[in-house]
Amino acid sequence: PTPSSSSPSSSPKQQQQKKQQLMSYSSSVKVAVRLRPMNKTEETQGTLPVVNASSVDNTITAIKGTGQGQQRSSFSFDNVFSSYTTQEQVFEATLKPVIMDVLQGFVSTVFAYGQTGTGKTHTWRET
C-alpha cells in the first residue's frame, strides 16, 4: 500500500508517523496461494494430487513424475491456503488487512489470478 495524498492540515509529526508506518511494511506486494479442492471427475478417477500445501511454513510443493523418477519443487509465499481453508480464513488473512489500510488512507490494490473456473469470482463474492 502507498499513502494517499496528505491533507494540508496534517502536522509534520503526523506526516512523519505516516512515513514511518509506510516504511515498516516488509513489502508492498504480498502473494497468497489457495489450492482448489479436487473436482468430482478427479475424485471419481482416483487422481492423485500433484501439489501439496503447507499453511504452517507457507510453501507449495509441486510433485512431478512417479516412483524413483519423482521430482519435487517447493515454492514459498506470504500466505498459503489449502483446499480446506474457508472463505472467512482467506478474507481475514488477505483482504481484511488491505481494507484496514484503505480506511487509514493508503491506496491499495488486490489482484486475483488463476485458471478459468477455479473459484476466483466465488472467493470475491461469497458472503
N, C-alpha and C positions, 0 to 999 in steps of 0.2 A: 504494500500500500504506500501511497505517497500522500503527503498532506495537501489539502486543498488550499486555496489562497487564504492567507491570513487576513483577518479583518484589520482595518486601520486602528481599531480600538484595542488590539492586543498589546499588552505591555511587553517590554523587552524580556522580562522574566518568563512570561507565558510563551513567547516565541522560542526562547532557549529551552524550556521544558519540552515543547513540541519537537524541537530539533533533536534533543536527547532521546525522546521516546522513539522517534523515527530511526535513529542510529542504533537503538537497542535491538531492533529486529535482526535476526541472524541472516535472513534472506527475504527479499521481497517477492520471490517466486517459491511457491510450495507445490509439490507434486504428490498427489494421492492416487492410489490404485485400488480399484474394487473389482474382485473377481465375481463373475456371474455364476449362478448355480448351473449345473448340467441341465439341459432341456430333456423333455420326455424321450425323444428319439435317442439321445446319447445314453440315457439311463437304460432304456429297453435293450439297446445293442451291447450293453456292458462296456461302454467306452471308459477307458482309464484316463484320469485327469493328467494333463501334461504340464500343469502349472500348480505349484503349491504356494500358499501364502502364509507368512508368519507375521501376525499383528504385534507380537512381542518385540521382535527386533526389526520390524518394518522392512522385510525383504520378500521378494518373489523369487521362486526357483523354477526355472523352465527345465523340463526333462525332455531330452531328445534321444530317440532310439530305445532299444530294449537290451536286457542281458548285459554281457560284458562290454558291448559297444555303446552302452548308455552314457550320455554326456549331460552334465548338469551345469547350468549357468545361473548365478544369483545376481539379483539387482536390488539396490536399496532405494527407498523412497522416504518422504517425510511422513506419510501415513499409508498403511496397507490394511485393506479390509477384505476379509474372506467372504465367501458366498453366504455365510451365516450371519453376517453383520446386518443389523436392522437399519431402516431408513433414518431413524432418530439418532443412532450412533454415528452415522456418516454426517448428518447435519451438525450434530454437536461438535464433532472434531474438525470439520472443514468449513462449513458455511457460517455457522454462528460467530466464530471469531472475525470473519470478514464483515459481517453485518455490524458487529460491535465497533470495528474500525471505522466503517462508514458513518455510524452515529457519532463518532468522535471527530469527524471532519476529514477523514482520509478518503482518497479516491481509490477504489478497488475494482478488480475485475475477476470474475470466476469463469473459467473456460472448461467445458466438458468435451472430451474427445473419446471416440471409440467406434467400434464397428456398428453398422446399422443393426437395429433390433436387439441391442444388448442392455437396454434399460435406462439410457441417459435421460430421456424425457420423463419416464416414470419416476426416476430418482428426484428430478427437479420439481415435479408436480404433485407427488404423493404427499398426503397430509396425515 
